[in-house]
């Protein structure tokens, strides 16, 4: 799927949110500035989150629990090791009662669950993004092609 602006990327995230279920884990793959946080803002809106969604770069985890299911927004960029995640109770969030979105998952590969949805965001131009969804493990197939108009 392609989006042509940050607003379209957020709208795609909203559409994706309607297909997500408690326990789903999404791995956001893409370089700095690719649009991971924009897509996450759309997912949050689609889940019914009303507060401002900021990147959890310095806190590692932001929890939004006012939507239809909780949203757990991780940013693993600054992690030193997986122990930091376990100390903060990561087990409760990944695969728990909400939807977990993980930016920079490759920083702690040993913490990545076997069942997840890889969301790859590739810049095509300054505003255009190619977004690919790849189910891993037992994650169900999700397609947004029909809604990408």
C-alpha positions as CSV (number, residue, x, y, z in Angstrom):
1,X,0.0,0.0,0.0
2,X,1.1,3.5,-0.6
3,X,0.3,6.7,1.2
4,X,1.1,10.2,-0.2
5,X,1.2,12.3,3.0
6,X,1.4,12.0,6.8
7,X,-2.4,12.5,6.9
8,X,-2.9,9.5,4.6
9,X,-0.5,7.4,6.7
10,X,-2.5,8.2,9.8
11,X,-5.7,7.4,8.0
12,X,-4.2,4.0,7.0
13,X,-3.4,3.4,10.7
14,X,-7.0,4.2,11.6
15,X,-8.2,1.6,9.1
16,X,-5.7,-0.9,10.4
17,X,-6.9,-0.3,14.0
18,X,-10.4,-1.6,13.2
19,X,-8.8,-5.0,12.3
20,X,-6.7,-5.3,15.5
21,X,-7.6,-7.4,18.5
22,X,-6.4,-7.5,22.1
23,X,-3.1,-9.4,22.3
24,X,-1.9,-8.2,18.8
25,X,1.7,-7.1,18.6
26,X,2.9,-4.9,15.7
27,X,6.5,-4.4,14.9
28,X,7.2,-1.0,13.2
29,X,10.1,-1.3,10.8
30,X,11.6,1.7,9.0
31,X,14.3,4.2,9.2
32,X,14.2,7.4,11.3
33,X,11.5,9.7,9.8
34,X,9.9,6.9,7.8
35,X,6.5,7.4,9.5
36,X,6.3,4.9,12.3
37,X,4.9,7.4,14.8
38,X,2.4,8.8,12.2
39,X,1.0,5.4,11.6
40,X,0.9,4.7,15.3
41,X,-1.1,8.0,15.8
42,X,-3.6,6.7,13.3
43,X,-3.8,3.3,15.0
44,X,-4.4,5.1,18.3
45,X,-7.2,7.2,16.8
46,X,-8.8,4.1,15.3
47,X,-8.7,2.4,18.7
48,X,-10.5,5.4,20.2
49,X,-7.5,7.0,22.0
50,X,-8.3,10.7,22.5
51,X,-5.1,11.9,24.2
52,X,-2.1,13.1,22.2
53,X,0.2,10.3,21.1
54,X,3.8,11.1,21.5
55,X,6.8,9.0,20.6
56,X,8.0,7.2,23.8
57,X,11.6,7.7,22.9
58,X,12.7,8.6,26.4
59,X,10.2,6.7,28.4
60,X,10.3,3.4,26.4
61,X,6.6,2.8,26.9
62,X,3.4,5.0,26.7
63,X,0.1,3.5,27.8
64,X,-3.2,4.7,26.4
65,X,-6.1,3.0,28.0
66,X,-9.1,5.2,27.0
67,X,-9.8,3.4,23.7
68,X,-11.8,0.2,22.9
69,X,-8.7,-1.7,23.9
70,X,-5.5,-0.4,25.5
71,X,-2.7,0.7,23.3
72,X,0.9,0.0,24.4
73,X,3.3,2.1,22.4
74,X,6.9,1.0,22.8
75,X,10.1,2.6,21.5
76,X,13.0,0.3,22.0
77,X,15.6,2.6,20.3
78,X,17.4,3.5,23.5
79,X,17.3,0.1,25.2
80,X,20.6,-1.4,26.4
81,X,19.3,-4.9,26.9
82,X,16.2,-7.0,27.2
83,X,16.4,-6.9,31.1
84,X,15.1,-3.3,31.0
85,X,11.9,-4.5,29.3
86,X,11.4,-7.3,31.8
87,X,12.0,-4.9,34.7
88,X,9.2,-2.7,33.5
89,X,6.8,-5.7,33.2
90,X,6.9,-6.0,29.4
91,X,5.2,-9.5,29.7
92,X,2.0,-7.7,30.8
93,X,1.9,-5.6,27.6
94,X,3.2,-7.8,24.8
95,X,0.4,-10.2,23.9
96,X,-1.8,-8.9,26.8
97,X,-5.1,-7.3,26.9
98,X,-4.3,-4.5,24.5
99,X,-2.6,-3.8,21.2
100,X,1.2,-3.4,21.4
101,X,3.1,-1.3,18.9
102,X,6.8,-1.6,19.0
103,X,9.1,0.9,17.3
104,X,12.7,-0.2,16.7
105,X,12.1,-3.8,17.6
106,X,15.5,-5.0,16.3
107,X,17.2,-3.3,19.3
108,X,16.0,-6.2,21.4
109,X,15.4,-9.2,19.0
110,X,15.2,-11.7,21.9
111,X,12.0,-9.9,23.2
112,X,10.2,-10.1,19.9
113,X,7.2,-12.4,20.2
114,X,6.9,-15.2,17.6
115,X,3.4,-14.2,16.7
116,X,3.3,-10.6,15.5
117,X,2.6,-8.4,12.5
118,X,5.6,-6.7,10.9
119,X,4.7,-3.3,9.5
120,X,7.5,-2.1,7.2
121,X,7.4,1.6,6.2
122,X,9.6,2.6,3.3
123,X,9.9,6.2,2.1
124,X,9.5,6.4,-1.7
125,X,9.8,10.2,-1.8
126,X,9.6,13.1,0.7
127,X,5.9,12.5,1.4
128,X,5.1,9.1,-0.2
129,X,5.4,5.9,1.8
130,X,5.2,2.2,0.9
131,X,3.7,0.2,3.8
132,X,3.9,-3.6,3.8
133,X,2.1,-5.8,6.4
134,X,3.7,-9.3,7.0
135,X,2.2,-11.7,9.5
136,X,4.7,-13.7,11.5
137,X,4.1,-17.0,13.4
138,X,0.4,-17.6,13.9
139,X,-0.7,-14.0,13.2
140,X,-3.7,-13.8,10.9
141,X,-3.5,-12.3,7.5
142,X,-4.6,-8.7,7.4
143,X,-5.3,-6.8,4.2
144,X,-6.0,-3.1,3.8
145,X,-5.9,-3.1,0.0
146,X,-9.7,-2.9,-0.4
147,X,-9.7,0.2,1.9
148,X,-6.8,2.0,0.2
149,X,-8.6,4.2,-2.2
